Amino acid sequence: MSNKKTVMALAEFENPAQLLQAAEKLRESEFKNFDCYSPFPVHGLDKAMGEKRSLIGWAAGIIGTLGLTAGVLLQWWTGSIAYPIVVSGKPLFSYQAYSPVSFAFMVISGAATAFIGMLLFNKLPRFNHPVFESERFKKVTDDGFFAAIESTDENFNWDKARAFLESIGGKNVELITEEAEDEKT
């Protein structure tokens, strides 16, 4: 006997314009925990869904600046304090020579922050998503446009979600389920 739990209601749309309109209607509805799937980026979909700008750019910029500062400070300390050697009469703190290493520190720390932030914000790695249980969802890699209302939404009710998705133009609305955690052993 398998114990299935409801995960989401999934609806298919015919084209990107319908998906965009559906996202706007979902944002304005009582459902707040939803997602849209498309085989290619749809311009304006994130705005239609009410998504806010990501903080990853700010984090990468701040950490990159800290990396730049760390690179300059490391070279200053080693060249001026720990091992002060005058070469060809040049000053001990010659910031022009510090550019390549400081730039590398900035790029590496910013890129690492962006990569780790992307993994954390996207909740990755996730090796399987319940939406892959749907046979129709395989079309999303080619010509399918889908919207899903998550069951974790406080207003989720299967009948209400199905009726709403159908009212905004969704076709082939289906309930996606997965085995409960205690049954997966």
Secondary structure, DSSP 8 states (H G I E B T S, - for coil): ---EEEEEEEEEESSHHHHHHHHHHHHHSS--SEEEE-SS--TTHHHHHT----SHHHHHHHHHHHHHHHHHHHHHIIIIIIS----TT--S--GGGGHHHHHHHHHHHHHHHHHHHHHHHTT---S--GGGG-SGGGGGGTT-EEEEEETTSTT--HHHHHHHHHHTT-EEEEEEEEE-GGG--
